[in-house]
Amino acid sequence: MATRRISSLLSRSLSLSLPPPPPSSSVFLSRPGRNYTWEKGTHRFSTAAATEEPITPPVQINYTQLLINGQFVDSASGKTFPTLDPRTGEVIAHLAKGDAEDINRAVASARQAFDEGPWPKMSPYERSRILLRFADLVEKHSNELAALETWNNGKPYEQAAKSELPMLVRLFHYYAGWADKIHGLTVPADGPHHVQTLHEPIGVAGQIIPWNFPLIMFAWKVGPALACGNTVVLKTAEQTPLTALYVAKLFHEAGLPPGVLNVVSGYGPTAGAALASHMDVDKLAFTGSTETGKVVLELAAKSNLKPVTLELGGKSPFIVCEDANIDKAVELAHFALFFNQGQCCCAGSRTYVHERVYDEFLEKAKARALRRVVGDPFKKGVEQGPQIDSEQFEKVLRYIRAGIESNATLECGGGRLGSKGFYVQPTVFSNVQDDMLIAKDEIFGPVQSILKFKDLNEVIRRANSTRYGLAAGVFTRNIDTANTLTRALRAGSVWVNCFDVFDAAIPFGGYKMSGIGREKGIYSLHNYLQVKAVVTPLKNPAWL
């Protein structure tokens, strides 16, 4: 049985047994000297979540209805549902609650736009111009969109404004560039026939996006679908519906014909299930958990056997080799796990460290976690905001308790931060074993599990011993080691001495139960095209 350190026992006792500190005066701090105190201020785990009133977001909520056939409309039932501010748990706005009838209306609109409307018949160049105009409008409204994304999701405003909005623009520039470069082939045949292949739009695409990167996932799904000439019915995550409605409005300002893009906000078991099982949807794309992905795939199969692209969960290994620059490895491993509050499907959530550098890495990783600035995501310099909602917040805390109960060593963190909202202390576990839940399950939170390994063969075997295969990270100065690991790791993306590099042209997707198909890059276009072979006889051909 692993022995917990004294500091870990104290941390467990204080963070899990004591009530939260008074929000107006103090926060709970875990100090590197292993003394635990109530202290004022905003350093180590300090945050406006505990000591200050939330900053008022510099944006207004203008769009709360469903977007169907180019118009904002109420749900058929007239019902609404609340969307919450993760910083406080308070209601931001009430959104139209879409269900099966609304999905029917949206699909009918998309079907008419595809069968009778101008979009698929428009020249690819004209489609590309609309995509480019949309990208320009996004750039013009990027401050409002970043604020809305932060308000609804809880991610740091600086992350949304400086990284995600520029990437959103770049993605649509990228897909606009592809629109007039999609074409088939002329194929030689063993006989007097002219053979050509046509790459045709697949039709009505149903798309279900997650809550962790609402705008980026919008681009990953909608961009290639529209570039290929399809029409779309998009269901937003119920936690984060606001930005998709905003950018859909911008699309129509850019000249998108009515019915080409329809957006329905609602819940998975109603609106999501209706879209997945709809008989008039030709293609389905889903990003979310592996468990929900199985349901989506089953619904698609039991209806009209529509093709499905799935981008699902992960438990990605981040491997620190014995020759690594430890300071750089610690920072990169920290980023790989804690980025976006740990709410990233490809998070480097199994940090494997060579035994010769394990102790040094562990102490520095703990110190870095203690320096992480957690607080109101609108505040400059904040690295970590709240988890998305109470359900995810409680799930993360349950996994932390599971780690403690399985005798992993709690190095720091381990509890909630503040008394308002869904903030979790940056948490680091050492002495983690492969059979522990925190090493097997996707936690989707700020919990770093650090494991020890002896040699490459061992770490390859252990890294691959998972049902997931979305991504992996390798940190080494040896090119031979890098080449060995990149070919041996069963994952859709392997980052060497970097992590979370998401260029528009780089394909992304998983092995095993991390998904089916690829998004981004040229590979994403294949998801939204059908290949038709056209064969014509040749009479007296001059050549074959």
Phi, psi and omega in degrees: 000129180293144180263125177285147174286157180302319180298324180292321178296318178296317180300317180297316183296313184287317188280333183258339185256324183280153174291160180295156181291159178300128187294338185271352189229332190202167175225159179274126182240139173254114188260149185295342177281004176069023168255135187245125187221162166270126185216144176281162172115183180228067166227183184016100182065004182287154189193147173296343178300330183259334191242348185227159173286144180301143177291138178287121182297138181275053182203151177253154176268113183251338188233114182229000180264177173280148176253108182228127179056039176081003183234144171278125185223157174287162174293156181300326181279343185080001182279156176230168174219154183274146167247139194249157172271113183297342180289334186229339188080007181270159183286130172274311184197166173252129184253149173302131185264098180286145175222201187301320181295323179289324174297319177301316179296317182293319179294320177299320178295315180294322179295316179295320180295328179281316185282326188237344186277178185278344191300304181291339180270349179292147178296145179306326179296320178293321176298319180296324180294323177293318178298322179291320177296321177299315179301321178296321179292321176300316179299320179296324184255022188296325180295316179294319181293319178296319179295319180293320179296317179293316181299316185277333186252329181093000180285154180303137180300321180298324177294314181296316186283321188264341182243307191281320178293316174301324178292322176302313178298315182298320180298319180284331169298317181299311182288330173299322179294332180280337192306320182258022177236017178265120183205164179267201184230159166259126190245125176291142181238160179273063181160178184281071177222142171265124183237128176226154174248140176249136174257104188253148174299145187280335178129234180269120180257125172267133185225134181235117185251157184269181184263349187281328176223071188302314183286318179296318179292326173303314182292317180300327183270305189288322183306301181293327180298314181287323179300328180276355177095014179275170168248162193225140163241114184252126171258123179280161169293140182296336180283332188223068183270351197287315186287328179297321178294321180296310183289332176296322175297319178297325179300319180288329173296330179283353177108012178294129181295152178302142176088347182288322178232118180240137183236124181240123174266143182167187185262156182299311183295342180253286182293317181296315180295321179297321179290317181296328184259005184291133184285345182252013172264129187268341186205144181230138175229133183222137169236129181170204183286156178297321181298314179291326178301323176298318180295316180299315180297320179294317179296319178296320181291321183283346179267263183245021178056038179293143177294147186229133169256130182234127170242109195242207189284173179205162172216070195285133174281142172238111191256119178255112184275167188292340181268006187291149166286109192294319180300316179291322179296319179298315182294318181290319178296323177299312178298317184300330181264313191274347180308136178060038180063023184077003183268065183220127186299332182257016181309140177283076192267359170236098183270103179268124183236134180298142187301332182288337181241008187299310185297316179296315179299315183300312181297320181286326177293320177297313180299321179293320178296322179292335178274351185296131183269115181247136179172196179304119186295347176277350183276132181298138178090351179287131179264333187221126175262200180280163168291166191294320183200180183295325181296312179291322177302311180292325178298315179299316180295326177296319179292324176297316177298322178297322178297317178295315183292337179270006175075022163289155182270119177280108184277322177197164181077214174107358182211188178282160178240121182082179183245001181229143179080193190241050182272136178238136177298137171303125191239136178232130174247140170243177181053039179275137178251154187298335184271001178282149180302321182292344176261349183251320188266153175281109183280321180063049180199178186280064183231111181262125178251120185250120184245157183251142175222162185257317184211174186296315181301319179294313185289329176296313180300313183290320180297325181275351182277068181207155177284348183263165176197049185275311184206171176203155176235144179230129178236109183202158174260358186258118183295326179293319176297317179299315180296320178299312183290317183297329179274336183272332184284129182268084182210151183288333176226135172234117178261126180254118181056030174199175177199150178056042173272113188238061175296149183301330185271352184274122180292151180220132178172177191237163168271168172052230186270019174267002172141182179226126177091179181229147175244158184071160179068188180297332182296330181292333179295328181298334180293338189241020179231150170245146180256125178244130175266129179243122185240127181232132179290147177249131178255124180053051182293143178290334178203162178235000000 
